């Protein structure tokens, strides 16, 4: 059974909680669109969360805050990093939650998330949309970001392996940025998976892309 109820969270203030018997999502009213927590019953938050960043009185600054969010791609130091500090509108209909921000004054774009939690189990479907309110066509990508919990691990499945004689063509492309450092122990390359472990002691930013992972990426439940 799906339940939705408004709560006051000690870290995030006024929030909507979407839940069934096995999982719950926490969605703040005061900024976003954002899901700050996804928890399976009896487990910790799957995402990293940094509520102290919300105490900054300068609302013109962008802060990660954690959780799951929606950005514009390709990454741009101005457009991508516009703060999402304004309250959002949350609508609930038949257990489906729609979270919509106000139109961004700098871009005239409007982000929204539609959240579907299965009646039972832990599966969540998230539909991301960006509406263009300008007079002109804009080319961009919808970029959905989930922040790894501190000391958590992200897992990317690799396509099925095979024999050389039956696989003469490349099947996967890896994308690296100028600051990606594959010598760090955070990275692990295996036969079936590539993974990255978050380490607060790693000071350099890291980014990695893969062209084929079966459409999947994982954050193992803690």
C-alpha positions as CSV (number, residue, x, y, z in Angstrom):
1,X,0.0,0.0,0.0
2,X,1.3,3.5,-0.9
3,X,1.1,6.2,1.7
4,X,2.0,9.9,1.4
5,X,2.1,12.2,4.4
6,X,3.7,15.6,5.2
7,X,6.3,15.5,7.9
8,X,8.7,17.9,9.6
9,X,12.2,16.6,9.2
10,X,14.8,17.7,11.7
11,X,17.4,18.2,8.9
12,X,15.3,19.3,6.0
13,X,12.2,20.9,7.5
14,X,8.8,20.5,5.7
15,X,8.9,17.4,3.6
16,X,6.6,14.9,1.9
17,X,7.2,11.2,2.6
18,X,6.2,8.6,0.0
19,X,6.3,5.1,1.3
20,X,5.1,1.5,1.2
21,X,6.0,-1.3,3.7
22,X,9.5,-1.8,2.2
23,X,10.8,1.6,1.2
24,X,10.4,5.3,1.6
25,X,11.4,8.6,-0.1
26,X,11.7,12.0,1.5
27,X,11.0,15.0,-0.7
28,X,11.6,18.6,0.6
29,X,9.2,21.4,0.0
30,X,11.7,24.2,0.5
31,X,14.1,23.5,-2.4
32,X,14.5,21.2,-5.3
33,X,13.1,19.3,-7.1
34,X,15.0,16.9,-4.9
35,X,14.7,13.5,-3.2
36,X,16.9,13.8,-0.2
37,X,16.4,10.2,1.1
38,X,15.6,6.8,-0.3
39,X,15.6,4.2,2.4
40,X,14.7,0.5,2.4
41,X,13.1,-0.8,5.7
42,X,15.7,-0.9,8.5
43,X,18.5,0.5,6.3
44,X,20.3,3.8,6.1
45,X,19.8,6.4,3.5
46,X,21.1,5.2,0.1
47,X,22.2,8.8,-0.8
48,X,24.7,11.1,0.8
49,X,23.0,14.1,2.5
50,X,24.6,17.3,3.8
51,X,21.9,19.4,5.5
52,X,24.4,21.8,7.1
53,X,24.8,23.4,3.7
54,X,21.2,24.6,3.8
55,X,22.1,26.9,6.7
56,X,24.1,29.3,4.4
57,X,22.0,32.5,4.4
58,X,23.2,33.4,0.8
59,X,20.6,31.7,-1.3
60,X,22.3,32.8,-4.5
61,X,25.0,30.1,-3.9
62,X,24.6,26.5,-5.2
63,X,25.1,23.7,-2.7
64,X,25.1,20.0,-3.4
65,X,23.0,19.1,-0.2
66,X,23.0,15.5,-1.5
67,X,20.2,13.2,-2.5
68,X,18.9,12.9,-6.0
69,X,18.5,15.9,-8.3
70,X,18.0,17.0,-11.9
71,X,20.5,19.1,-13.9
72,X,21.0,20.4,-17.4
73,X,23.7,18.9,-19.5
74,X,26.3,19.3,-21.0
75,X,27.9,20.7,-17.8
76,X,28.3,24.4,-17.7
77,X,29.7,26.4,-14.8
78,X,26.9,28.9,-15.0
79,X,23.8,27.1,-16.3
80,X,24.4,23.7,-14.5
81,X,25.2,25.3,-11.1
82,X,22.2,27.6,-10.8
83,X,21.0,27.2,-7.2
84,X,17.8,25.2,-6.5
85,X,17.1,27.0,-3.2
86,X,13.5,28.1,-4.0
87,X,10.4,26.2,-2.7
88,X,8.8,23.7,-5.1
89,X,5.3,22.7,-5.8
90,X,4.4,19.1,-4.9
91,X,1.3,17.4,-6.2
92,X,0.0,13.9,-5.2
93,X,-2.5,11.9,-7.3
94,X,-3.2,8.2,-6.8
95,X,0.1,7.7,-5.1
96,X,2.1,9.4,-7.8
97,X,4.2,12.5,-6.7
98,X,5.0,15.3,-9.0
99,X,7.6,17.8,-7.9
100,X,8.0,21.0,-10.0
101,X,10.3,24.0,-9.5
102,X,9.5,27.5,-10.5
103,X,10.7,28.7,-13.9
104,X,14.4,29.5,-13.6
105,X,14.7,33.3,-14.2
106,X,18.2,33.0,-15.7
107,X,17.3,30.2,-18.2
108,X,13.5,30.2,-18.5
109,X,13.7,26.4,-18.0
110,X,11.6,24.5,-15.5
111,X,12.6,21.1,-13.9
112,X,10.3,18.5,-12.6
113,X,10.3,14.9,-11.3
114,X,7.5,12.4,-11.3
115,X,7.9,9.7,-8.7
116,X,6.3,6.3,-8.8
117,X,6.9,3.9,-5.9
118,X,5.7,0.3,-6.5
119,X,2.8,-0.8,-4.2
120,X,5.1,-3.4,-2.8
121,X,8.9,-3.9,-3.0
122,X,11.6,-1.3,-3.3
123,X,11.4,-0.3,-6.9
124,X,11.0,3.4,-7.8
125,X,10.5,4.9,-11.2
126,X,11.6,8.5,-11.6
127,X,10.5,10.4,-14.7
128,X,12.6,13.6,-15.3
129,X,11.4,16.5,-17.4
130,X,12.7,20.0,-18.3
131,X,10.2,22.4,-19.8
132,X,11.5,25.2,-22.1
133,X,9.6,28.5,-21.6
134,X,11.8,30.5,-23.9
135,X,10.7,31.4,-27.5
136,X,13.5,29.4,-29.0
137,X,14.6,25.7,-29.3
138,X,17.3,24.7,-26.8
139,X,19.5,21.6,-27.1
140,X,20.3,20.0,-23.8
141,X,20.4,16.7,-22.0
142,X,18.5,15.8,-18.9
143,X,21.1,14.9,-16.3
144,X,19.9,12.9,-13.3
145,X,22.4,12.8,-10.4
146,X,22.4,10.7,-7.3
147,X,24.9,11.6,-4.6
148,X,26.8,8.6,-3.1
149,X,26.6,8.3,0.6
150,X,29.9,9.0,2.5
151,X,32.0,5.8,2.1
152,X,29.4,4.4,-0.2
153,X,30.1,2.7,-3.5
154,X,28.7,3.2,-7.0
155,X,28.5,0.2,-9.3
156,X,28.4,0.1,-13.1
157,X,27.6,-3.2,-14.8
158,X,29.7,-4.1,-17.8
159,X,28.2,-5.8,-20.9
160,X,28.5,-9.6,-21.0
161,X,32.1,-10.8,-21.6
162,X,32.9,-13.3,-24.4
163,X,35.7,-15.0,-26.3
164,X,38.0,-13.1,-28.6
165,X,37.1,-15.2,-31.6
166,X,33.4,-14.2,-31.3
167,X,33.9,-10.6,-30.3
168,X,36.1,-8.8,-32.8
169,X,34.6,-5.4,-32.4
170,X,34.7,-3.0,-29.4
171,X,31.4,-3.0,-27.4
172,X,32.0,-0.3,-24.8
173,X,33.5,3.2,-24.7
174,X,34.9,4.8,-21.5
175,X,34.8,8.6,-21.1
176,X,37.4,10.3,-18.9
177,X,37.8,13.9,-17.9
178,X,41.1,15.8,-17.5
179,X,40.9,15.4,-13.7
180,X,39.9,11.7,-13.6
181,X,42.6,9.7,-11.9
182,X,42.3,6.0,-12.4
183,X,45.3,5.3,-10.2
184,X,43.3,6.1,-7.1
185,X,42.3,3.1,-5.0
186,X,38.7,4.3,-5.1
187,X,38.3,2.7,-8.6
188,X,37.9,-1.0,-9.0
189,X,37.8,-2.7,-12.4
190,X,36.4,-6.2,-12.5
191,X,35.1,-8.7,-15.0
192,X,31.5,-7.8,-14.5
193,X,31.5,-4.4,-12.9
194,X,33.4,-1.1,-12.6
195,X,32.9,0.5,-9.2
196,X,33.9,3.7,-7.3
197,X,34.0,4.0,-3.6
198,X,33.4,7.5,-2.1
199,X,36.2,8.5,0.3
200,X,36.1,11.8,2.2
201,X,39.9,11.8,2.2
202,X,40.0,12.0,-1.6
203,X,40.2,15.7,-2.3
204,X,40.3,15.7,-6.2
205,X,37.0,15.6,-8.1
206,X,36.5,12.4,-10.1
207,X,34.2,11.8,-13.1
208,X,33.8,8.7,-15.3
209,X,31.4,7.8,-18.1
210,X,30.6,4.5,-19.8
211,X,28.6,4.1,-23.0
212,X,27.1,0.7,-22.2
213,X,26.2,-0.5,-18.7
214,X,22.8,-2.2,-19.6
215,X,21.1,1.1,-18.7
216,X,21.9,0.4,-15.1
217,X,24.0,1.9,-12.3
218,X,23.8,0.8,-8.6
219,X,24.2,2.2,-5.1
220,X,24.2,-0.9,-2.9
221,X,21.8,-0.7,0.1
222,X,23.6,0.0,3.3
